[in-house]
């Protein structure tokens, strides 16, 4: 079966008060995608079944396995079987990724100290970008308006790469990290400069999200949700402005408020 749609429907029993109704509900699709790197099975990702090239390239960028256009030799997507094949320049980052993920299995995810070490090895984000509160609210509102699949299913996260006054491109996925990786992959494949761009995001701003954004070199994260304390500690050190709860006409500016003009 070719995975080309990101939603489906199922029969449900809806109960509201004393009313019981048999109906159908729209639900989001979730599929496993296996990435083969340089001929070897590398990782299986659970994601929405669209933009797989951007997702897998962005994931490898986030993990440091792709750092320049010359590192990517070839990419093939097998939608029929849920497989992606990437040929890339081999390096030390591949060995480090396998080692740290094998030792952190059993559902625990990557240990925190890897995130901390990632942050310590990264350059501080610099930019001349300045935003007004009105621009922040406008971009957040645009993200919500574009989030049609979320409105239909309530089951996805959304992310958009923006300039101060426009949305450049938009992605959605069942995984919030995947949505950001799709942004990273698209920017990498199209060689889009990111030092004056903004990530507008629907999900919680965790330490891993900050690390991804820091590796992208994006100076501002605008989220409709909350950050974590470790994420803010990293954002402060990396020079990233974190804005949370950007809805309606309110927001919280947590780090580097100098970029949000009053």
C-alpha positions in Angstrom: 0.0 0.0 0.0 1.4 3.4 -1.0 1.3 5.9 1.9 0.3 9.1 0.3 -2.4 10.4 2.6 -1.9 11.7 6.2 -5.4 11.0 7.4 -8.1 8.4 7.4 -11.5 7.7 9.0 -12.9 5.2 11.5 -16.3 4.4 12.9 -16.8 5.6 16.5 -19.5 5.9 19.1 -19.8 9.5 20.2 -21.3 10.2 23.6 -22.3 13.7 24.6 -24.4 14.0 27.7 -27.2 11.5 27.4 -26.9 11.3 23.6 -25.2 8.3 21.9 -24.4 8.6 18.2 -22.8 6.2 15.8 -20.7 8.2 13.3 -17.3 8.5 11.7 -14.2 10.4 12.9 -11.2 11.7 11.0 -7.9 10.4 12.5 -4.3 11.1 11.6 -2.1 8.4 10.0 1.1 7.2 11.7 3.5 4.9 9.9 7.0 3.5 10.5 9.7 4.6 8.1 13.1 2.8 8.1 16.2 4.8 7.0 19.1 3.0 5.5 22.3 5.0 5.6 25.2 4.0 3.3 23.6 0.6 2.7 23.0 -0.2 6.4 19.8 -0.1 8.4 20.2 3.0 10.6 17.0 3.9 12.3 13.2 3.5 12.2 11.1 6.6 12.6 7.4 6.8 13.4 5.9 9.7 11.5 3.3 11.1 9.3 3.7 9.6 5.8 4.6 12.7 3.8 7.7 14.8 3.1 9.9 11.8 3.9 12.9 13.2 2.0 12.8 16.4 4.1 12.2 14.4 7.3 15.2 12.0 6.9 17.6 14.6 5.7 16.6 17.0 8.5 17.0 14.2 11.0 20.6 13.5 9.8 21.3 17.2 9.9 20.1 17.4 13.5 22.3 14.5 14.4 25.4 16.0 12.8 25.7 13.4 10.0 25.0 16.0 7.3 26.7 19.3 7.7 27.2 20.6 4.1 25.6 19.9 0.7 28.6 17.9 -0.4 27.9 15.4 2.4 24.6 14.2 0.8 25.5 11.9 -2.1 22.1 10.4 -3.0 18.6 9.8 -1.6 15.8 7.4 -2.7 12.4 7.1 -1.2 10.5 3.8 -1.4 6.9 4.9 -0.5 5.5 1.4 -1.3 7.5 -0.2 1.5 8.2 2.8 3.8 11.9 2.8 3.2 14.4 5.7 2.6 17.9 5.1 1.3 20.6 7.8 1.8 24.2 7.7 0.7 26.3 10.2 2.6 29.8 11.0 3.5 30.9 8.8 6.3 32.3 10.4 9.5 32.7 10.1 13.3 29.1 11.4 13.9 27.6 8.2 12.6 29.5 6.1 15.1 28.7 8.4 18.0 25.0 8.4 17.1 24.8 4.6 17.1 26.7 4.3 20.3 24.6 6.8 22.3 21.3 5.5 21.0 22.1 1.8 21.6 23.1 2.5 25.2 20.0 4.6 25.8 17.3 2.2 24.7 14.3 0.7 26.6 12.2 3.8 25.8 14.4 6.2 27.8 15.5 8.3 24.8 18.9 10.0 24.6 20.4 10.9 28.0 20.3 14.5 29.0 24.1 14.8 29.1 24.3 14.3 25.3 22.0 17.3 24.9 24.2 19.3 27.2 27.4 18.3 25.3 25.6 19.1 22.0 24.9 22.6 23.3 28.5 23.1 24.6 29.9 22.3 21.2 27.6 24.6 19.3 28.2 28.2 18.2 26.1 31.0 19.6 23.4 32.1 17.2 23.8 35.7 16.0 21.4 37.8 14.0 20.2 41.3 13.3 16.6 40.1 13.3 14.1 42.2 15.3 10.4 41.6 15.7 7.5 43.5 17.1 4.9 41.8 19.4 2.4 42.3 16.5 4.6 40.3 14.1 4.9 37.5 16.7 1.1 37.3 17.2 0.5 37.4 13.4 2.9 34.5 12.7 1.4 32.5 15.5 -2.1 33.1 14.1 -1.0 32.1 10.6 0.4 28.8 11.9 -3.0 28.1 13.5 -4.9 29.0 10.3 -2.6 26.7 8.3 -3.1 23.8 10.7 -6.0 22.2 8.9 -5.1 18.6 9.7 -4.9 19.5 13.4 -8.3 21.1 13.2 -9.7 17.9 11.6 -7.9 15.3 13.8 -6.3 17.0 16.8 -3.4 14.6 16.3 -0.5 16.4 14.8 2.1 19.1 15.5 2.8 22.0 13.1 5.9 23.9 12.4 6.7 26.8 9.9 9.8 28.5 8.8 9.1 32.2 8.6 10.5 35.6 7.9 9.3 38.5 10.0 6.2 39.1 7.8 5.6 35.8 6.0 5.5 32.1 6.2 8.1 30.5 3.9 7.0 26.9 4.3 4.9 24.8 6.6 5.0 21.1 7.8 3.0 18.9 10.0 3.6 15.5 11.7 2.5 13.3 14.5 5.8 13.9 16.1 6.8 17.5 17.1 10.5 16.6 16.5 9.7 15.3 13.1 7.9 18.5 12.1 11.1 20.5 13.0 13.3 18.0 11.2 11.2 18.5 8.0 11.9 22.2 8.3 15.6 21.5 8.8 15.7 19.1 5.8 13.8 21.5 3.4 16.2 24.3 4.4 19.2 22.1 3.9 18.1 20.8 0.5 17.3 24.2 -0.8 20.2 26.0 0.9 18.0 28.6 2.5 19.9 31.1 4.8 18.5 30.8 8.3 20.2 33.5 10.4 17.3 35.9 9.9 14.5 33.3 10.0 12.0 32.2 12.7 10.6 28.8 13.7 6.9 29.0 14.6 5.9 25.9 16.4 2.8 24.3 18.0 4.5 22.1 20.5 6.3 22.2 23.8 9.8 23.7 23.5 12.0 21.0 24.9 15.8 20.9 25.1 15.9 18.7 22.0 13.9 21.3 20.0 16.3 24.0 21.1 19.3 21.9 20.1 17.8 21.3 16.6 17.0 25.0 16.2 20.5 25.9 17.4 22.1 23.6 14.8 19.9 25.2 12.2 21.2 28.7 13.3 17.6 30.0 13.6 17.6 32.8 16.2 13.9 32.9 17.3 11.4 30.2 18.4 7.8 31.2 18.7 5.6 28.5 20.3 1.9 28.3 21.1 2.9 26.1 24.1 5.4 26.0 27.0 9.1 25.6 27.3 11.1 23.4 29.8 13.7 24.7 32.2 16.6 22.9 30.4 15.4 24.2 27.1 15.6 27.8 28.4 19.0 27.2 30.0 20.3 26.1 26.6 18.5 28.8 24.7 20.1 31.5 26.9 23.6 30.1 26.3 23.0 29.6 22.6 21.6 33.1 22.0 18.1 31.9 21.0 15.0 33.9 21.7 12.2 31.7 23.1 8.6 33.0 23.0 5.9 30.8 24.5 2.1 30.9 24.8 2.0 33.1 21.8 -1.8 33.2 21.3 -4.3 36.0 20.7 -2.6 39.1 22.1 -0.4 37.5 24.8 3.0 35.9 24.9 5.8 35.1 27.3 9.3 36.1 26.2 11.7 33.8 28.1 15.2 34.4 26.7 16.9 37.2 24.8 13.9 39.6 24.8 16.0 42.3 23.1 14.8 40.8 19.7 11.2 41.5 20.5 10.7 45.3 20.3 8.3 47.1 22.7 
